[in-house]
Amino acid sequence: MKDFKYYAPTEVVFGEHAEEKIGSLVKRYGGTKVLVHYGGQSAIRSGLLEKVCNLLKEEGIPFVTLGGVVPNPRLSKVHEGIDLCRREGVDFLLAVGGGSVIDSVKAIGYGVPYDGDVWDFYLGKVTPQAMLPLATVLTIPAAGSEMSNSSVITNEDGDVKLGYSHDLSRPKFAIMNPCRTFTLPPYQTAAGVTDIMMHTMERYFSHDNDMTLTDALAEALLRTMKDAIFAVLKDPCDYRNRAQIMWGSSLAHNDLTGCGLTGDWATHELEHELSGMFDVTHGAGLAAIWPSWARYVYREDVSRFVRFAVNVMDVPNDFGNPEATALKGIEAMEKFYHAIGMPINIHELIGREATDDEIREMVRKCSRNYTATQGSFKVLKPEDMEEIYKMAR
């Protein structure tokens, strides 16, 4: 078991009327002028954006709005938000949306007090010394950004997608109303659950096998997400199971399921280049990559994949042939992905195979121009990354 620090300072307000507390919470956390950051028309059509703005007005809190965040949020929108906040004297950020909006608002928070280009943080050139406080009104449970310290931004100049993590970016509070997720399309719901599960699996597939409680928490979360997704695909207004998914999003990425373990994160890094190149939904990209990663690395610790197969995927344990059990667990995960409408390879994801040139370019970016490795369950060199992309093509 690894020594660990667990830090989860975000105040969570969960329930059908959670939004009503927005104004008082912003005041309590020191906001005197707010940027309300959101994505597209759904926040407007649902009436949520208007409600949030009215609640701020009722508390006498001035605000400005900035919409237009897209999946795989863009650096150009971050720059626009930074300029707006400086011009308007904004001192508090409020994200209304899912992971893309929250990631964008985090980047804006880094950039406002910084004299240089906010992209410097994502390149690892500098460490933030200050940040605007931020909070979230969650509408799409998936990324877990509402409680995490991480964000991922796409720089359109070269289609480079990079993540950055720092505890300064943990939201002050998160408003979670499962009713706000009733209208999510099935594909987006399934992709979100895939991302939630992968955040847990990236921590779970570790060579540290003596943190029994953390493993049990992770397995329970994964089983719950498996059950809940089928329930909400059948009945989108199933409050109980929508609530499981929304809470699962936060628990999967607030570090709870990684306490005492060394996480891997190779699937995420490989997928970042996939979605950076093809602009696909992140959760779907994870589903397209994970089976190939799993088959490439499972022999590094067959027992870990056996535990996953038995405790998460309900595969009978063939005690005489652990490798067969491990492979059946991977196959069961592929069947689960297909059952919820997710792809299991790149061809299914984008409608064609990735070319050799595209694979080489993704490897180049994922390996930071052949200078970096990825992962820890099996440390992936550029040639390993290439093989996984080819297996997944």
N, C-alpha and C positions, 0 to 999 in steps of 0.2 A: 504494500500500500504506500502510495506517495504522500508526503506531507502536502497539505493544501490550505489555501485561504478561500473562504466562501464569503462573497460580498454581494448582497442583493438589496440595495437601499430603496428600490422603487416602491412607492405606496400604490397598492392595487385597490381600485374601487370597482367591484364586480356586481353585475345584476341588471335587471330590466330598467331601472331608473338611474343608472350610474351617471349618465350625462348631466343630471341636474346639479351635480357638485362642481362642475368645471370652473365656474367663476370664483367660488370661494377658495378652491384649491390653488388657482393661479395667484390669487392675492396672498394666500398663506406662504407660497413659495417665492414671493417677492416680485411677481410680474406687474409692471406698470404700463407697458405697451407691448402688444403681442403680435407676432407673425403667425397667422393661421395658414398652414401649408397643407395642400391637398393634391389629389391626382386629377381625375377627369370628371366627367359629367355625373357619375354615379353618386358622388357626395352631394351634388346639387339636386339631382332628381329625387333622392331619398328624403330630402329635407334636412339631413343631418347638418350640413354646412350652415344653413340658415339658423338652425337651432343653436349650434355652438356660438355663432356670432351674436344671437339674441341674448344668450346667457352671459356673454361677456359684457354686452351693453347694460344688462340689468345690474351688474356689479360696478358699472361705471369705468370699465377697463377699455381704453382705446385699442384698436387693432388695425392691421392691414392684412390683406389676403394675397396668397400666391398659389395658383393652381398649375396644372400642366405636368406634374410628375408622371413619368411613364415607367412601365416595368423595366428592370435594369436601369435604375435612375441615372441621369446624365449629369456630367460635370458642368455643362453649360447652364443648366437650371440651378445648380448649386451656386455658381457665380452670380446668377441673376438674383438669387435670394440674399446672398451676402451684400450685394450692392443696395438692395431694397432695405434691408435691416439697418445698414449704416445711414442711409439717407433719411429714414423715418425715425431713427432713435429707438429701435426695438430692443427690449431687454429680456424677452421671454419668447420661446418658440413652442408652438402647439401643432403637432402633426395629426391630421385627421385622415386616416387611411390605414394601409397595410405596411408591409416591410419596406417597399420602395419609397413611400413617403417618409417613413421614419428614418430610413438610411439617409435620404436627402436632407432632412432637417438636422440630423446629426452633423453632416458635413458642413452645413451652413453654420451650425453652432461652433465648430472648430474654426471656421474661416473668418467670422466677424472680428474677433479680437486679434487676429494674426496679420502681420504686415505683408507677408509673402503670399504665394499661391497656395490655397488649401490642398492642392494635389500633393504638395510636399509631404503631408502627413501620410498619405497613402503610398507614397514612394519610400517611406521610411527615412526620410532625410531629417525630420525634426520631430520633437515630442511636444504636444500641446501643453501650455502653461496656464491657459485660461479657456473658458468655453461658456457660451450663453446657456443658461438653464433651459431645459426642454421637458415636454410632457407629450403624452399620446392619447388619442381617442381611437382605439383599435377597431377596424372594420373587416380586416382580412387576417385571420389567424394562420400563420405560416412561418414567417421569418424569425419570430421570437424577439425582434428588435425592441419591442415594448419593455423588455426587462434586461436586455443584454447590453454589453459594452462594445458591440461591433456594428459596423456598417460597411456596405459594399457599393462602390460607385463605378460607373463606366465612363471612361474618357473617350469621347468620340474621335479624338485625334489618335488613330491607330487601333480603335476598338479594343482598348485595354481596360480590363475589369479588375479592380483591386479592392481588397478589404483592409480595414484598419480597426483596431480595437484599443480602447482606452476607457478606464472607469469614469472619467469625466463625462462620457457620453451616456451614462445610464440615466434614463428618464427619471424625473422627480416623482411623477405619478403616471399611472396608466388607467384609463377609463375603459372598462370591458363590459359591453352589453351584448350577449349572444344574439339578441333579436336583430341586431344590425348585420348579422351574417346570413339571415334567412334567404336573401335574394342573390347570394353568390351563385354563379353558374356551376354546374356539376364539375366541369373540367378544372375550374379554379379551386373549387373545394378539394378535389382529389389531389391536385398539385400541392396545395397548402398542407394537407396531411402528410404527403410524401416528404415535404421539407421538414415538418415537425419530427417525423420518425427518423429522418436522416440526421438531424441535429443530435438525437439521442444515440443513434448507431455510430456516428463518428466518434463519440466518447466511449461507447460500449465495446467496440472492437479494439481492445487494448491487451497488452501482455500482462497487465497488472490484474491478477485474478484473486486477490485476497480482500477486496472491498465488497463484502457480501451484501451489505445494505444498499450501497449505490447500485450494484447490479440488479438487485430485486426491484428497486424503484424504476430503473430503466426498463426492465422487462414488463412491469405493470403498465407503464406509460405506453409502451409499444403495443401491448395487447389491447389496451383501451382505445387507442387510435384506430386499430384494425376494426374493432367492433363498431365504433362510432361512425366511421366513414360510410359503412354500408347502411346504417340507420338513416343518416341525413341524405344520402343519395336517393333513398326510398321516400323519405319525407323531409323536404328541405326546412320545414318549420318545426322540426323536432327540437324543442328548446333544451331538453336534458342532454342530448348528444351534441348539439351545437356548443353547449357550455363545456362539455368534456374537451372538445377540440380547441376551443378558445383558451381554456386554462392549460391544456397540454402544450400549446404553442409557447406559452411563457415558461413553463417548467422545463421544457426541452432545451431551452437556450439561455437560462439564467444561471447555468453552471451546476445546478443541483445534481444532474445525472452524470456529472464528470468528477465529482469529489473523490480524490484518492486515486484517480486514473490518469494515464497519459493518453490523450486523444489522438486521433489519426488525421482527419480532415483532408485526406488526399482526394476523396470523391468530390468534395466541394471545390477544391482547387482545379481539378480536371474539368468540372462543370463550368466554372467561371469562364474558362476559355471557350467552351462550347456555346454558352449563351452570349458571350461577348462577340463571337464570330457570327452566329446565326440569329441572335436576338430572340431566343426561345424562352418559354416560361421556365424559371429556375427549378421548380419542383419536378417538372417533367424531364428536364435535363439530368437531374440527379437520378431519376428512375432509369434513364437511358444508359447511364454510366455505371451505376453500382453493380449490376450483375457481372460485368466484365472485370471490374476491380476485384470483386469477391472471388471469382474463379482464379484470378491471377495470384492472389495473396493467401488463400485459405490454408495452404500447407504450412505457413509460418506458425500457425497455432490452430490445429484442427479442432482441439477441444473447445476453443472459444466459439467456433462455428457450430459445433455440435450443440453447445448450450443454447445458442440462438435458435437453432432448428427445433429443439425440443421445447424450450421454455417460451418461445415467442411464436413460432410458426406451427406448433402442434404436430411436429413430425415424430413418429415413433422412433425411439432410440435403438438402433441396431448396434448393440454393445460389441458384437464381433467384428464390425466394420465401421469404425468411426468416420472414415472418409466418405463412405456412402451416405451416412446420416448428414454430414456437413453439406454435401452436394444437394441432397434432397431439400435441405433448408433453403439453399439459394434458389432452387427450382420453385419452391413454394412461394418465395418472395416474388419471383417473376410472375407466377400465376395471380398473386394478389395484385400486383401492379396492373396486369391486364384486366382483372376483374373490376378495377375502379377507373379504367380508361386511361391508364398511363402507359407510355412506351417502355420497351426494355432494351432498345438499341437506338443508334443514331438514325438509321434508315426509317424506323417508325416515327422518330421525333420530327425529322425535317422532310420526309418523303423521298429521300434518296440516300445513297451511301456518301460518306465523307470521302473526298479525294485524297490521294497521297499528299498533294501540296497543302491541302487544308489541315491535314493531320500534322504535318511537319511544322506548320505555322502555329498550331495550338501547342505543340510540344515546346517550341521556342519560347512562347510567351509563358507557359506554365513553369518552365525551368528558368525563367528570367534570363533569357539569352544563354542557356546552357550553363548557368552558374549556380543553380539551386536544385535541391532535391525536394520531394514532397512526401508527407506521410511519416508514420512511425510504426504502424503494425508491420508493414514492410516499407523500408525507405526506398522511394521510387527515384531512380535516376532517369535522365531523359530517354534512354532506350526502353526503360520500363513503361514510362508514360506513353511512348509511341506504340508499344505492344498492346496496352489496354485500349487506346483509341482504335487500333486496328481490330481488336476483338469486338469492340462495340460498334464498329462502323455499319 
